[in-house]
Every structure is written in structure tokens, then in C-alpha cells.
Amino acid sequence: MWLLLLFTGPILGVPYNQPKLCANASWNSTAVTFANSTAVGTTPYGIFVNSNNTVYVADRLNSRIQVWLNGNTTLTRTISGGLSLPYSLFVTDNGDIYVDNANTNQRIDKWGSNSNSSVPAMYVCAQCYGVFVDINNMLYCSMYASHKVISQSLNNSVNIWNLVAGTGTAAKTPPTLYNPRGIFVDNNLNLYVADSTNDRIQIFPSGQLNGTTISTGTIVINNPTAVVLDADGYVFIVDSSNHRLIGSNANGFRCIAACSGQGSQSYQLSNPLTLSFDSYGNIFVTDQTNSRIQKFLLITNSCNGTTTNTTITSINTTQSVPLVTNSTTASSSKPLSYNLLKFATNTSWSANGITFVDSTVTGAFIYTVFIDTNNTIYVCEWIAARIQVWHEGDTAPTRNISGDLIRPYTMFVALNGDVYVDNGLSNSRVDKWTTNSTVSVPAMNVKAACWGLFLDIMNNLYCSIAATDQVVVKSMTTNSDMWRVAAGSDCAVPTTNTLSSPRGIYVDTDLNLYVCDCGHNRIQLFLSGQLIGQTVAGTGATGTIDLACPTGITLDADGNLFIVDYSNQRIVASGPNGYRCLIGCIGTAAATSNQLSNPTFVTFDTYGNLYVADDWNSRVQKFLIINTFTSVTVNQPNFCPSTTWYTAGITITNSSTVGTRPYGVFVGINNAIYVTDQDHDRVVMWSEGSINPNKIFSGGLNDPYAVFVIPNNDLYVDNGISYSRVDKWSSNSNTSTPALTVPQECYGLFIDTSNVIYCASTAANKVVKRWLNDNVTTSSIIAGTGTAGATATTLNRPVGIFIDTQFNLYVADSANNRIQMFPLNVFTAVTIVGATAPGTITLNTPYGITLDANGYLFITDYNNNRIIGSGPYGYRCLFGCTSVAGSASTQLHFPSSLSFDTYGNLFVADYYNGRILKFILTSNSCSLSYNQPTFCSNSSWYSNGSTFASSSTIGSLPYGIFIDGINTVYVANRVNNTIPVWPQWSSTPTRYISGNLNRSYSIFVSINGDVYVDNGYTNGRIDKFTFNTSNVITVMNVSGSCYGLFIDSINNLYCSLKDFHQVVKLLLNNGTTIPTIAAGNGSAGSLSNMLNSPQGIYVDSSLNLYIADSANNRIQFVQTGQLNGVTIAGNGSSTSIILNYPTGIVLDANGYLFIVDSYNHRIVASSSSGFRCLVGCSGGGSTSSQLSYPQSMAFDSYGNIYVTDRNNSRVQQFTLQSNSCGKFVCV
């Protein structure tokens, strides 16, 4: 009989070797040492031999993989970098290498074929003592310390793995494992596990979670660490603690190598760990304690009879178990069983809850409340072990769901009315009660209690298991018992793919999963199909909010989060303006109506009312949604950047009417004026246009401070000094009722658009509030602690308050000399003005505060006797700017409060002067950055000017001047190449603009505060200094100095090139710096298309260009789109005015001309009566009534004229003397 050797080559389709072995196959008992500790370090673990006989060994000690190519006995490659004590590895047929890297990095890494770097392939929570890739490209990891085997598909990028064996609990039952090690998956996707501490090999049929123990007959195994199969499915095992290899054949198990016991001889092993066949059937073994790789050569593999070479083809008989359809993007239009509501920005809820149900009905501890779209309410009762159900309008429950439930935490109601209930604590399952059923059926097997349940729109049921730090999911449309991990990696380490004691969960309509990661104090978002989470709130999410064990979460239609902040005893929410506290904002546990005790769940009814499972108070609290006003409750005019008011106030009432101490002034949205008269314990009211009071509110008041009137004319007034309350006079009522209980008198009152009243309780050092729509008059703290302090959480004598449309609270923290801003329901403030707020203004006991429509602040600076305003250009003094107390119309003495009317006029309670002053709005142009006053034909100016600035500040021979809409003055200092800047009322410059300037002639400031400066003398350009930054850019290239600059209403920048007899222009921000011609042909001349030394320029609202054509002694008018000009003043015009080298031109609001007639040393102007001289009319000189070669001029908002008096090296101010237009009557 011929003995023929059977071919032992690899099976096609797999990267490892599965030799075809005969029943009598045997191996040489004396092994060859393939590699020793020099190559593989001490205690090597994993080995893999691929179908090309390339050997890969995990050198744990040196954190690397050693490679011997194609049967070579010389080491040919080392793979390292980022590895930490790798245990196991697997190489696919394309050469990709998968290596355990979980010791510190919690993942399996992949080295692509011939790559020198790795990428994460799978995130895990414990080291993988076995790694395997099956024929369907599923990657497996046996997690020794977690007592289970997991898998993850390599065919997509989602990092979601499935549990395929073990429960995570060490035990010796069919579904459990105890320290699993080596694994093997055959071509039928059956999983073999070396269940080491259980001393057995378990086989898990494809898709099954119950394993079967492989019998080894009379062979007793001890701590098996590896298992592989040959081509016929016979099993080969590393029997580690017996220090041998065993294998099976048709006759059962037998010892095949190292059968004489532990040792270091060539025929012995010591705690071997893994084995792998080469293509010839030789066995490679990691001989751990001997720190070597042993190779046992196949010596006998002959079968009786004739044999042929055999090729085994891999057959895939995968069992399909459908779960979540991760590729589906669900439409939000799909019907939902719960209420997904759209709220207005910063919708708020009553701070005082109504108890819907308590322990007298439910027993102790209520963990979950669920409300469906019919407003049917389901309450999960933990101790009573039941679900009770109320239909809308019911006062008592109408259904009781119970039976075999033990300590249920949560439930979820499906669209069809099926109720899913946690029953995992003792029964390890989720139960389902179908509509109107009295008995349940198991819906999902789980390992422990579900602290959160959710059914998504694809009918997948999610369970958050706090005990295993996971969220698992199972399809409710299949009969499979399998679930998979949706989030969490079964370990409590705060990384992006792990959870710690997860609680509440929410799955949006795009299948994104939100998890309350309680132990990590954060909310994790797992995008659809992803196991890597993003922290969206709490620890690790910068700029959100601090959380302490969040337990419940829901979303609104805009994706804003509503979170139960369990240990902080509150409900918080996100919105377009960030996070805010909604309920329980005191932050301490209690059973009062405005406090919670370890709340667990939040949900909405269809009306937007908010329900909270107040667990430790054993109740469900209902918080009513607050309806908002359709508009603001106070006048907030829309002011432009250049708005100004007349500085002399008009006394609208004095002490004869409002006593000597009128503290509060309030102007309603109908322009009715209300004043608190402390001397007479009353409020006095004038309707719009009235000279005498129309109504007196009195009776029961004592020394009232603040007053506030809402749009329906209900009046609220402080009555705290003796009675500790705020009183309310309803519209048209003659009697009052208490509206709010307060700790002390209210120096400030405010009612926001949600009908919440606020009181600045000055002596109590806090601000309190109350919602006016409920019947509770007690207040709750919204800012301050009640103890005077200067920290971000404390106040010291708060006075004025204001709440903007975003519900941010502004407080005049008077004794701290600052304005504090508290975001909605946040108790930590930001200082926005005064004290430590850089770049603002110094305050001295601020009292009153209000905001305009753009959110800019207006403040009564009480001890500085002035009013401060802000705008895009910063803070400035508006009235009383000498800070000296007085009773003149331009002075104040301890101003206490302020209020706007609808026209933008400002009313101030001038407390110590016993009067109310009205400051009238003078200008509010949003299109002009400069002042264009309205003058009468007979307006006049004082002939004697005052020197605003001298050569010590502006240098010699000044030229350009500009005054913006808020009366900031800019002058070009051509000597030291700077632009000094004076804010309104300042006698000295407060800043200097500089930066590589050289002999600048002209300046222009845009509406947004950018400063444009001529820099053409040697640098050939115009520079822009961006507002409030250090940025300087070139905006136009020019051929010489610009003696005039102007920006028109459509953003064209003009430059008058005196030395080139042209005016050029450029549309800003159009991508070029090269201008085009606006006037002049470049040659000096007096024709209509020519100029001669042009200087000052002006462009009106119709884009017509006015030019001071100096050497032609005329003013040229060039219509928009034309190049030929018309002479409108001076030489060649029809006017009688004779000009001598005009250098400046501006227009007033009526289009009349104001001309700097330089060589005549005067300012002239036109009016309906023709031209006339205004100032400098006596000829050149240096007296206060004279000028010497003036160059340019500008108006402030009050109509005063500022002139650069060149040869006197000064800027002169000529004050408007008279601007009263006469009235003519025909008789």
C-alpha cells in the first residue's frame, strides 16, 4: 500500500492556516526554538502565522509586534508606536494587522499593509486576550477582565459593537464566561471561546448567546488559553496550566505536544498561551514562562488509502439579525408618542410648581412620568411597583399596570399605546403591556435595571443600564433575543466612548442618542450609528453648564435640551443664548413649591407645561408655561450711533407737585409719566401732553421708591419700607392689592415680558422675583445672596434693575460702583460697566438703569451727578458732565432714576433738586457719521470763539478736523503724525491714533467708527484704522495728499488731490484700491470739467459732489454721474459772495452751504436770504473773534462750529447763539 501525504495548504478565503490532518497526524515531541526573549521579550503572548507562513508575535514587554516574513527565520520587521503591552493580534488576507492596545488606550489598532502608522479600529474597555476577524469582516475581542466577547463590523465607520458571548458577569452557566482568552470563528460564524477560569471551551452558534461546552472526554483541561480548528473542524487547545497542547480527531481528544509536564526542555512548555499552524501543519506556540516561541514539526500526516489534494471553499451561512437601520435619517414629520414642542426663545415657566400627584396616591419614590400626545399621564411608582394612568382632566388614575414588576425605574409609551416598563432589577427584562392588556410579555432581556427607556421612530427599544455603564438597543420588529450596545464600553472611565452610571436617554428623529451620563456629570450625544460620543453639556463641554449627575433629558422641536440636574436639585435648559436654570434654581433640596429633591425626569404636555418627577419628594410637579407679552413692557427707542440730546433739561414738574424727594420716574408705552412722591406717599401721573397731573395713586403707601406700569396700565409701586410688599393698582382702579412680598423696600422694580415682577431689595442686598400669573405672593431670589459683597454672586445695595428681551438681568450694584449682568437664572454675574470692567467708564454709586432697543445702557451715575450712555463707540457722558451738583438746567443733583418716552426723549428724576427733567432728542441719524444740524435762516453764533485745542496738542498749522455724531472730535496733528481724539465734554485727548502716518491733511470717520486718514504725502495711500482694534489697512492708493476726504451714503470714499487738480473715488470693499475720477481732468484750469487746487469736499444724500475749488475761488457742484461741474458760489456764480481761496465746505440739514473762506479769514454761509458772514468777519488776526487762514470746519450735534485756525495753530469753537425761527403771520 502506498502512503501518500495529504496536501495541508490553506483554505481559500481565510488568512490563517487550517491544515487537513489525518487521524494519525503527529508532531515531533522535541520542538525547535523559533525565537527567544531577545526577539520576543519576556512572557510573549499572541502569535499569528498567515497563509504565506509569515510569523507575527506580540512582544508584550517591549510593546511591539515582531515579524518574520514568509517562513524566514531572521527577524524582518518590527511594528511599534503607541502600543502598550499588546496581548493578541490577527492579520487579514490583505495584510492588515489588528493588535490589542487596550492596556492604557482602550482600543484595537490597525496597521494597514506596509503602513508605518496605525489607526483605531475598535474601542474596548478591557484588554483583548483574543482578537479575530471572521469571513464577514467582523472584528472580535475577548475581554478577559469583563468576562465577555464583543464584535464590530469593519465594513463601516460606526464604532458600535455587539455582545456575542458572556454577560459581563463571571459565572459558569451557558450564557456566561469567566476570564475568556483565545477565540476562533469558523466559516459558519460559530464562535469558540477558551473560557479559561471555567476550564472549558465554549461554542456559541451564530447569533446565539447561550454557549455549549465542548467535551474533551477523559482529557481534563486546566486554564485553556487558546483554541483553533483544522480544516475538518477538529479542535486544538492550549491547555495552559497543564503546560501542554491537546487536539481532537475522529477518535476524540489527545495530547499532541509537551505531554511530559512543565519545564524548559525542548520537549516541554511552561504556561503556554497561544498557538498557530503554518501551511505545512507545523505548530507555533508562545511558551510564556520560558519566554520563547516553540515550533513543533508535523512528522506524520498519512492516511490509509489513496488520497487527493483537497481545497476547502469557505461557505458563509451567516444568520441575519436586523436591528437599527442606522442609515435612515428619519423625518421629524413622523408621528410621535410624546410631545415635541416648539417654544419661543427663552420661554419660561412658573417658578412655583403645582403638585399633580403625591405619595398618598403613588407611594414613595416616583422615578418617571410620561405624557403622550393626548395628555394621558403615566407615572412609574418605584416602591408600589406599578404604573398608574390618568387621562386628560382626570383627578384620579383610571388604569393600574402591575404584576410581576419589581422596583421599576422607568417606562415608555409607544404610539399605539403599548407600555414598555423596566423590570430589570430582579427579572432581567423589559416588559410590554399592550393597549388595555392586563398581562405583560417580555420585550427585551437585559442584565440589570433600565434607568432610562426610549422607543425610537424605527421601533428600536433603548435601555440605559447604570450597572454596566451602557445603553443597549434591540429591535421590536424581529423575534431575535439579541441586543447590541448603542453607547458605552462597559467601563466607567470619562472618555468619549464610555459612560458611568447612565440614566435618562432620548433619541431624536434623526436617531441621534442623548445620554445622561450621571457618573461623569455630563450629557453625551452619540450621532446615529456612532459609539464615540460628543459632550454637549456638563463636564468637558466648555461654555455650557455645570451638571451634577443628570438623570433626565428631553428635547424641544428646535433641538434645545431640557435636563434634570439631579444633585443640583434643578431643571436646566439650553437655548440660542446658552444654558439657563428653569426650575429649582435655589439649588438646595426641599419640598416647597419652588424647590425639588433629587428630581429624576422631565417631560411636557401638549400645552408646554413642564412636569417633573420629584423623586425624593415622592410627587409629580407641574410647572405652568408663562405666556409672554407681544411686545416690550418699557420704551426702548432704537437709537443710531450718532444720537445726541440737548444738554439743557426742561423741568416738567418740581417740588410743588412731586415733593422734595421724587425718586422714581417711569414713562409708559403710551407716554404717560408716573413719579413717586415720597414726601406725600403717593404716585403722580400725567397723560401724554398734560401739563397738570391727571391722577394720584395714594392710600396705604409709605415712602415709595420705584414704580412700574405694564402695557395694560396696571401700576406696581414699592411699599416695602413699612409693609414689606409691592402694591398693585389695576387699570382704572382706585384701590390697591398686595402683589409681592419683599424683604425690604424696592429701589428698583421691573416686570418682564413673561409677567414676572422683580424687586431690587436694596437694604437686603438681593434681587427677588415672582410670577404674577399665579396666586403666590412670596418671592424667590434671582440675584445676590442677601449678604453684602463684591463677588460675582453677591451685591451691595442693588438699586436700578432692567430685564432685556432675552431675560438677562441688569443690576445697578450701587455700593460696588458697577453694573452687573446675570444671564437668565444664573446666579453668577458678569461686570459689564464700572469697577473691574475694562474699557468702560468709572461709576460712583450707579442708581437707575435702562436699555435702548439695541441693548445699549443708560445709567444715572448718582454720586457723579450725571447720566451715562453707551453705544457702538463705547461709553460717554450725556448730561451733567461736569459732575458738579447744581440746579441749573444743565446740572443734576443725585439723579435717581430715568426713563425714555416713545420719541427717545429722556426723563430723569433729579432727586435732590426735587424735579423731573426732560432731555429732548436732537439728532438720531443712522446714515450719517457726522453732524448736519437744522438751522434757521437767522441763526447766529457768538463772534468770540473759545480755543478748543492749541499747538501743544495739535501741532502747528493744523488742517483737518472731524466731529462724529456723538461729538467725538478728531484733529490731524501734522507735526507728530498722530490723530488726537477728544470724547464729548473732554478738554484733553483721551487717545491718539498713529501708525506710519506722514503729514496727514484730512480725516473722515465712518458710521461704524472706522477712521480714514490721508497718508498720501510720501506713502501714497489712505489708511483705515478699524474701530476698537489695532488693525490698519490701506483702502485706496493715491498719487499725493488728500486735502479732503469723504464717504458717501453708498460707501464710496472720495479724495481731493489738490496737487493733481482732481477728486477721485473708490467703492470700499470691492476688491481693489485703485480709484476712478470723480471730478477734474488732472490739469489746473477753470473750465467746468477742470479744477485748480481742490481741497474740502462734501457729498450730499443724492450723491452730488461739492468741491472747494480753492485756486479758482469758487465752490463747484458736480451732479452724480457727471464730470462737468456747476459753480454755485464764488467766482463765476450768480451769487454775490466773493470767495478768496475757499478750503472747506459742509452742508446743513436743509442743504445750505457753510464755507471756509480761507484767505478772507472767515466762515460764510448761505440761507434762504442769501450768503452772509458768520464768524471771523472783521478780518484776519489772532484774537478770539478772528481767524488766520482757516482750513476746515465741522459741526457738533448742537450746531456749534469748530474751525482749524491754521496760522494761529489752534482749533476754535464758536457756540451757537440763536436758532429760533421766526413766525410770520399774514393779516
C-alpha positions, 0 to 999 in steps of 0.5 A: 500500500502506498502512503501518500501525504495529504496536501495541508495548504490553506483554505481559500478565503481565510488568512490563517492556516487550517491544515487537513490532518489525518487521524494519525497526524503527529508532531515531533515531541522535541520542538525547535526554538523559533525565537527567544526573549531577545526577539520576543521579550519576556512572557510573549503572548499572541502569535499569528502565522498567515497563509504565506507562513509569515510569523507575527508575535506580540512582544508584550514587554517591549510593546511591539509586534515582531515579524518574520516574513514568509517562513524566514527565520531572521527577524524582518520587521518590527511594528511599534508606536503607541502600543502598550503591552499588546496581548493578541493580534490577527492579520487579514488576507490583505495584510492588515494587522489588528493588535490589542492596545487596550492596556492604557488606550482602550482600543484595537489598532490597525496597521494597514499593509506596509503602513508605518502608522496605525489607526483605531479600529475598535474601542474596548474597555478591557484588554483583548486576550483574543482578537479575530476577524471572521469571513464577514469582516467582523472584528472580535475581542475577548475581554478577559477582565469583563468576562465577555466577547464583543464584535464590530463590523469593519465594513463601516465607520460606526464604532458600535459593537455587539455582545456575542458571548458572556454577560459581563458577569463571571459565572459558569452557566451557558450564557456566561464566561469567566476570564475568556482568552483565545477565540476562533470563528469558523466559516459558519460564524460559530464562535469558540471561546477558551473560557479559561477560569471555567476550564472549558471551551465554549461554542456559541452558534451564530447569533446565539448567546447561550454557549455549549461546552465542548467535551474533551472526554477523559482529557481534563483541561486546566486554564485553556488559553487558546483554541483553533480548528483544522480544516475538518473542524477538529479542535486544538487547545492550549491547555495552559496550566497543564503546560501542554497542547491537546487536539481532537480527531475522529477518535476524540481528544489527545495530547499532541505536544509537551505531554511530559509536564512543565519545564524548559526542555525542548520537549516541554512548555511552561504556561503556554498561551497561544498557538498557530499552524503554518501551511505545512501543519507545523505548530507555533506556540508562545511558551510564556514562562520560558519566554520563547516561541516553540515550533513543533514539526508535523512528522506524520500526516498519512492516511490509509488509502489513496488520497487527493489534494483537497481545497476547502471553499469557505461557505458563509451561512451567516444568520441575519439579525436586523436591528437599527437601520442606522442609515435612515435619517428619519423625518421629524414629520413622523408621528410621535408618542410624546410631545415635541414642542416648539417654544419661543426663545427663552420661554419660561415657566412658573417658578412655583410648581403645582403638585399633580400627584403625591405619595398618598396616591403613588407611594414613595419614590416616583422615578418617571412620568410620561405624557403622550400626545393626548395628555394621558399621564403615566407615572412609574411608582418605584416602591408600589411597583406599578404604573398608574394612568390618568387621562386628560382632566382626570383627578384620579388614575383610571388604569393600574399596570402591575404584576410581576414588576419589581422596583421599576425605574422607568417606562415608555409609551409607544404610539399605539399605546403599548407600555414598555416598563423596566423590570430589570432589577430582579427579572432581567427584562423589559416588559410590554403591556399592550393597549388595555392588556392586563398581562405583560410579555417580555420585550427585551432581556437585559442584565440589570435595571433600565434607568432610562427607556426610549422607543425610537421612530424605527421601533428600536427599544433603548435601555440605559443600564447604570450597572454596566455603564451602557445603553443597549438597543434591540429591535421590536420588529424581529423575534431575535433575543439579541441586543447590541450596545448603542453607547458605552464600553462597559467601563466607567472611565470619562472618555468619549466612548464610555459612560458611568452610571447612565440614566435618562436617554432620548433619541431624536428623529434623526436617531441621534442618542442623548445620554445622561451620563450621571457618573461623569456629570455630563450629557453625551450625544452619540450621532446615529450609528456612532459609539464615540460620543460628543459632550454637549453639556456638563463636564468637558463641554466648555461654555455650557453648564455645570451638571451634577449627575443628570438623570433626565433629558428631553428635547424641544422641536428646535433641538434645545435640551431640557435636563434634570440636574439631579444633585443640583436639585434643578431643571436646566435648559439650553437655548440660542443664548446658552444654558439657563436654570428653569426650575429649582434654581435655589439649588438646595433640596426641599419640598416647597413649591419652588424647590425639588429633591433629587428630581429624576425626569422631565417631560411636557404636555401638549400645552408646554407645561413642564412636569417633573418627577420629584423623586425624593419628594415622592410627587409629580410637579407641574410647572405652568408655561408663562405666556409672554407679552407681544411686545416690550413692557418699557420704551426702548427707542432704537437709537443710531450711533450718532444720537445726541440730546440737548444738554439743557433739561426742561423741568416738567414738574418740581417740588410743588407737585412731586415733593422734595424727594421724587425718586422714581420716574417711569414713562409708559408705552403710551407716554404717560409719566408716573413719579413717586412722591415720597414726601406725600406717599403717593404716585403722580401721573400725567397723560401724554401732553398734560401739563397738570397731573391727571391722577394720584395713586395714594392710600396705604403707601409709605415712602415709595421708591420705584414704580412700574406700569405694564402695557395694560396700565396696571401700576406696581409701586414699592411699599416695602419700607413699612409693609414689606410688599409691592402694591398693585393698582389695576387699570382704572382702579382706585384701590390697591392689592398686595402683589409681592412680598419683599424683604425690604423696600424696592429701589428698583422694580421691573416686570418682564415680558413673561409677567414676572415682577422683580424687586431690587431689595436694596437694604437686603442686598438681593434681587427677588422675583415672582410670577404674577400669573399665579396666586403666590405672593412670596418671592424667590431670589434671582440675584445676590445672596442677601449678604453684602459683597463684591463677588460675582454672586453677591451685591451691595445695595442693588438699586436700578434693575432692567430685564432685556428681551432675552431675560438677562438681568441688569443690576445697578450694584450701587455700593460696588460702583458697577453694573452687573449682568446675570444671564437668565437664572444664573446666579453668577454675574458678569461686570459689564460697566464700572469697577473691574470692567475694562474699557468702560467708564468709572461709576460712583454709586450707579442708581437707575438703569435702562436699555435702548432697543439695541441693548445699549445702557443708560445709567444715572451715575448718582454720586457723579451727578450725571447720566451715562450712555453707551453705544457702538463707540463705547461709553460717554457722558450725556448730561451733567458732565461736569459732575458738579451738583447744581440746579441749573438746567444743565446740572443734576443733583443725585439723579435717581432714576430715568426713563425714555418716552416713545420719541427717545426723549429722556426723563430723569428724576433729579432727586435732590433738586426735587424735579423731573427733567426732560432731555429732548432728542436732537439728532438720531441719524443712522446714515450719517457719521457726522453732524448736519444740524437744522438751522434757521435762516437767522441763526447766529453764533457768538463772534468770540470763539473759545480755543478748543485745542492749541499747538501743544496738542495739535501741532502747528498749522493744523488742517483737518478736523472731524466731529462724529455724531456723538461729538467725538472730535478728531484733529490731524496733528501734522507735526507728530503724525498722530490723530488726537481724539477728544470724547464729548465734554473732554478738554484733553485727548483721551487717545491718539491714533498713529501708525506710519502716518506722514503729514496727514491733511484730512480725516473722515470717520465712518458710521461704524467708527472706522477712521480714514486718514490721508497718508498720501504725502510720501506713502501714497495711500489712505489708511483705515484704522478699524474701530476698537482694534489695532488693525490698519489697512490701506483702502485706496492708493493715491498719487499725493495728499488728500486735502479732503476726504469723504464717504458717501451714503453708498460707501464710496470714499472720495479724495481731493488731490489738490496737487493733481487738480482732481477728486477721485473715488473708490467703492470700499470693499470691492476688491481693489484700491485703485480709484476712478475720477470723480471730478477734474481732468488732472490739469489746473484750469477753470473750465467746468470739467477742470479744477485748480487746487481742490481741497474740502469736499462734501457729498450730499444724500443724492450723491452730488459732489461739492468741491472747494475749488480753492485756486479758482475761488469758487465752490463747484457742484458736480451732479452724480454721474457727471464730470462737468461741474456747476459753480454755485458760489464764488467766482463765476456764480450768480451769487454775490459772495466773493470767495478768496481761496475757499478750503472747506465746505459742509452742508446743513440739514436743509442743504445750505452751504457753510464755507471756509473762506480761507484767505478772507479769514472767515466762515460764510454761509448761505440761507434762504436770504442769501450768503452772509458772514458768520464768524471771523468777519472783521478780518484776519488776526489772532484774537478770539473773534478772528481767524488766520487762514482757516482750513476746515470746519465741522459741526457738533450735534448742537450746531456749534462750529469748530474751525482749524485756525491754521496760522494761529495753530489752534482749533476754535469753537464758536457756540451757537447763539440763536436758532429760533425761527421766526413766525410770520403771520399774514393779516 
